């Protein structure tokens, strides 16, 4: 998936400096997002509030701010900026925020867009982003729905290029309301279509503030817990890789049985073999990363006929424990 271009916050704070100090008024705002934001701002001491207001003034002087928040422009041109803003806010860590490298080239062509995103990230760190973001993301979702693709023209010195920009506005919606059922469904639908970049939670740049929207396993568990009636809510008890399940059993079979045996597991991995057992039952094995320790998954003959070796798959099945050094899942369904 796309790498992220990380910006450490502290050097950026030093580079911007302080400007005129003002305070954004939240008193008349009544949404849950605005109330949470107001509570965060009220908790700031005078020094932190001063820094936040300095960034806010820088933000408001930006041409993109004027276009989006003053003129209320909703257009293909600004869609990648609004999209990236939502992801930046939702997927920041406690130390850094990021602009996607895949969008940076296009965003850099829009006057002020990069600095708009940088100051937005700084404001989020210093008490939370602005309340006007809520109606902004609503306007863009109303026109473009929660995710999709648009084509924008990138003008370079040598030529004009038509760039395909995929967008995931549900991230901005989930920043506003992490229980938004329409946004949760949209994220699940986009994930099924491979339109979401997922990451491990091990990050040298800090702890993710919303890990349930960064890691696929965490997201599916969150969806199951908070929106179980969703048609996209997973049937499984656990989401993990074949390597992770095998490692748990190799480490301690008794403990692993207590946790996983009899449970439904959504397992991902690379197919290493497609065959039939001595009892004529079709199965596949998924690589565990170790010699002679593949995970065996019992599947239907129809599903096995369309799989290929070394293909990355996801299977949903019931863990049957370990036998002769290998972990077994039965009654598996290939889901991806």
C-alpha positions in Angstrom: 0.0 0.0 0.0 1.0 3.6 -0.3 3.7 4.9 2.0 3.0 8.0 4.0 5.1 11.1 4.2 5.4 11.8 7.9 5.8 15.3 9.4 7.1 15.5 12.9 5.0 18.1 14.7 7.7 19.7 16.9 9.9 21.0 14.1 6.8 22.2 12.3 5.7 24.2 15.4 9.1 25.9 15.6 9.1 26.7 11.9 5.7 28.4 11.9 6.1 30.6 15.0 3.4 32.6 16.6 1.0 35.1 15.1 -1.9 37.2 16.3 -3.8 35.4 19.1 -7.5 35.0 18.8 -10.0 32.4 20.1 -12.5 30.5 17.9 -16.0 30.7 19.5 -17.7 27.3 20.0 -20.4 28.4 22.4 -23.3 28.2 19.9 -22.4 24.9 18.4 -24.6 22.0 19.4 -23.4 18.9 17.6 -21.7 16.1 19.6 -18.5 16.7 17.6 -18.6 20.5 18.5 -19.2 19.7 22.2 -16.3 17.3 22.3 -14.1 19.9 20.6 -15.3 22.6 23.0 -14.4 20.4 26.0 -10.9 19.8 24.5 -10.3 23.5 24.0 -11.5 24.4 27.5 -9.0 22.0 29.0 -6.0 23.8 27.4 -3.9 26.1 29.5 -3.2 29.7 28.4 0.1 28.8 26.6 -1.4 25.9 24.6 -4.4 27.9 23.7 -2.1 30.7 22.5 -0.2 28.3 20.2 -3.5 26.8 18.9 -4.9 30.3 18.1 -1.7 31.2 16.3 -2.1 28.1 14.0 -5.7 28.9 13.6 -4.9 32.4 12.3 -2.4 30.9 9.9 -5.0 28.5 8.7 -7.7 31.1 8.1 -5.3 33.2 6.0 -4.9 30.3 3.6 -6.5 30.4 0.1 -7.8 26.8 0.5 -9.5 27.7 3.8 -11.3 30.5 2.1 -12.4 28.3 -0.8 -13.7 25.5 1.4 -15.0 27.3 4.5 -15.9 30.8 3.4 -16.9 30.3 -0.2 -18.2 26.7 0.5 -16.8 25.4 -2.8 -17.5 21.7 -3.5 -15.5 20.6 -6.6 -13.3 17.9 -8.1 -10.3 20.1 -7.7 -10.6 20.3 -3.9 -11.9 16.8 -3.4 -8.4 15.2 -2.9 -7.6 17.9 -0.3 -10.8 17.3 1.7 -10.2 13.6 1.4 -6.6 13.8 2.6 -7.7 16.1 5.4 -10.1 13.5 6.8 -7.5 10.8 6.7 -4.8 13.0 8.2 -7.1 13.8 11.2 -8.4 10.3 11.7 -5.1 8.4 11.3 -2.7 10.6 13.1 -0.5 9.3 15.9 0.2 10.9 19.3 3.5 12.2 17.7 3.0 12.8 14.0 0.5 13.3 11.2 0.9 12.4 7.5 0.2 13.5 4.0 -0.1 10.6 1.5 2.7 10.5 -1.0 0.2 9.3 -3.7 -1.7 12.6 -3.4 1.1 14.9 -2.5 2.1 15.7 -6.1 -1.4 16.7 -7.1 -2.1 18.6 -3.8 1.2 20.5 -4.2 -0.2 22.0 -7.5 -3.1 23.7 -5.6 -2.0 27.0 -4.2 -1.8 26.8 -0.4 -3.1 23.2 -0.2 0.0 21.7 1.4 0.3 24.4 4.0 -3.5 24.2 4.6 -3.1 20.5 5.5 0.0 21.1 7.7 -1.7 23.8 9.7 -4.8 21.7 10.0 -2.7 18.9 11.5 -1.1 21.3 13.9 -4.5 22.6 15.1 -5.6 19.0 15.6 -2.6 18.4 17.9 -3.3 21.6 19.8 -6.8 20.9 21.1 -8.7 19.4 18.0 -9.6 20.6 14.6 -12.2 23.3 13.8 -16.0 22.8 14.1 -16.5 23.9 10.5 -15.0 20.6 9.3 -18.3 18.9 10.1 -20.5 20.8 7.5 -17.6 20.7 5.1 -17.3 16.9 5.0 -21.1 16.7 4.9 -21.2 18.9 1.8 -18.6 16.7 0.0 -20.3 13.5 1.0 -23.7 14.8 -0.3 -22.1 15.4 -3.7 -19.6 12.6 -4.0 -20.9 9.9 -1.6 -18.5 8.2 0.8 -15.9 6.9 -1.6 -15.1 6.6 -5.3 -12.8 7.9 -8.0 -12.4 11.2 -9.8 -10.0 12.3 -12.5 -8.0 15.5 -12.0 -5.5 17.2 -14.3 -2.0 17.8 -13.0 -0.3 20.6 -14.9 3.5 20.2 -14.9 6.1 22.2 -16.7 6.3 19.6 -19.4 2.7 18.5 -19.9 -0.7 18.1 -18.4 -1.4 14.7 -16.8 -4.8 13.2 -16.1 -4.6 11.6 -12.7 -6.9 9.1 -11.1 -7.7 10.1 -7.6 -9.5 7.6 -5.3 -11.2 9.2 -2.3 -12.5 7.8 1.0 -14.5 10.6 2.6 -15.9 8.2 5.2 -12.6 8.8 7.1 -13.6 12.4 7.7 -17.0 11.3 8.7 -15.6 8.9 11.2 -13.4 11.6 12.6 -16.5 13.5 13.3 -18.5 10.5 14.6 -16.8 7.2 15.1 -20.2 5.5 15.4 -21.6 6.8 12.1 -23.2 3.7 10.7 -23.3 4.9 7.1 -19.6 5.7 7.3 -18.8 2.4 9.0 -20.6 0.5 6.2 -18.8 2.6 3.6 -15.4 1.7 5.1 -16.3 -2.0 5.1 -17.5 -1.8 1.5 -14.4 0.0 0.4 -12.2 -2.5 2.2 -13.9 -5.4 0.5 -13.1 -3.6 -2.8 -9.4 -3.1 -1.8 -9.9 0.7 -1.7 -8.5 1.1 1.9 -4.9 1.1 2.9 -4.4 -0.8 6.1 -1.4 -0.7 8.4 0.1 -2.7 11.3 -0.2 -0.9 14.7 3.5 -1.1 15.3 4.6 2.4 14.4 7.9 4.0 15.3 6.2 7.4 14.9 3.9 7.0 17.8 0.6 5.4 18.9 -2.4 5.8 16.6 -5.2 7.8 18.1 -7.9 5.7 16.4 -6.4 2.3 15.9 -9.7 0.8 14.9 -9.6 2.8 11.7 -5.9 2.0 10.9 -5.7 -1.8 11.2 -8.1 -4.1 9.3 -8.5 -6.6 12.2 -9.2 -3.9 14.7 -11.7 -2.3 12.3 -13.7 -5.6 11.7 -13.8 -6.2 15.4 -15.0 -2.6 16.0 -17.7 -3.0 13.4 -18.8 -6.3 14.9 -19.1 -4.7 18.4 -20.6 -1.4 17.5 -22.7 -2.2 14.4 -23.5 -5.9 14.6 -26.6 -5.6 12.4 -24.5 -4.3 9.5 -24.5 -6.6 6.5 -20.7 -6.2 6.6 -20.3 -7.1 10.2 -17.9 -10.1 10.3 -19.0 -13.5 11.4 -15.6 -14.3 12.9 -14.4 -14.1 16.5 -10.8 -13.3 15.5 -9.1 -11.7 12.5 -5.4 -12.7 12.0 -2.8 -14.0 9.7 -1.7 -17.6 9.3 1.6 -16.6 10.6 0.1 -15.2 13.8 -2.2 -18.2 14.4 0.7 -20.6 13.9 3.0 -18.7 16.1 0.4 -18.7 18.9 0.1 -22.5 18.7 3.9 -23.1 18.4 4.4 -20.9 21.5 1.8 -22.6 23.7 -0.7 -25.1 22.3 -2.7 -25.3 25.5 -3.1 -21.6 25.8 -3.9 -21.3 22.1 -6.5 -24.0 22.3 -8.2 -22.1 25.1 -8.3 -18.9 23.1 -8.9 -20.1 19.5 -10.2 -23.7 19.4 -13.8 -23.8 18.3 -13.8 -20.1 17.4 -14.5 -18.7 14.0 -11.3 -17.1 12.5 -10.9 -14.9 9.5 -7.4 -16.0 8.4 -5.2 -14.4 5.7 -2.1 -15.9 4.1 -0.4 -17.2 0.9 -1.6 -20.4 -0.5 1.3 -23.0 -0.5 -0.7 -26.1 -1.5 -4.0 -27.1 -3.0 -4.8 -30.8 -2.5 -7.1 -33.5 -1.1 -6.6 -35.5 2.1 -6.5 -39.3 2.4 -10.2 -39.1 3.0 -10.7 -37.2 -0.3 -11.5 -33.9 1.4 -10.2 -30.8 -0.4 -8.0 -28.4 1.5 -5.4 -25.7 1.1 -2.4 -24.8 3.2 -1.4 -21.3 4.1 2.2 -20.3 4.7 3.2 -19.7 8.3 6.6 -18.4 7.4 8.2 -21.6 8.9 9.2 -24.9 7.2 6.7 -27.7 7.7 4.3 -25.6 9.8 1.6 -24.6 7.2 -1.9 -23.9 8.4 -4.4 -26.4 6.9 -7.8 -25.1 5.8 -10.6 -27.5 4.8 -12.5 -26.0 1.8 -15.1 -27.0 -0.7 -14.0 -28.6 -4.0 -15.7 -25.8 -6.0 -13.7 -23.1 -4.2 -10.4 -25.1 -4.4 -10.8 -25.4 -8.2 -10.4 -21.7 -8.7 -7.5 -21.0 -6.4 -3.8 -20.9 -7.4 -0.6 -21.5 -5.5 1.0 -18.4 -4.0 -2.2 -16.5 -4.2 -3.1 -14.3 -1.2 -6.4 -15.3 0.2 -8.7 -14.8 3.2 -10.6 -17.8 4.6 -13.2 -17.9 7.3 -13.3 -21.2 9.3 -13.5 -22.8 12.7 -10.2 -23.5 14.4 -9.8 -27.3 15.1 -6.6 -27.0 17.1 -3.2 -28.6 16.2 -2.4 -32.0 14.9 1.1 -33.3 14.2 2.6 -29.9 14.4 0.1 -28.1 12.1 -2.9 -25.9 12.9 -6.2 -26.9 11.3 -9.3 -25.0 10.3 -12.5 -26.8 9.2 -15.5 -25.8 7.2 -13.6 -22.9 5.6 -15.1 -20.4 3.2 -12.9 -18.4 0.9 -14.0 -14.8 1.4 -11.3 -13.0 -0.6 
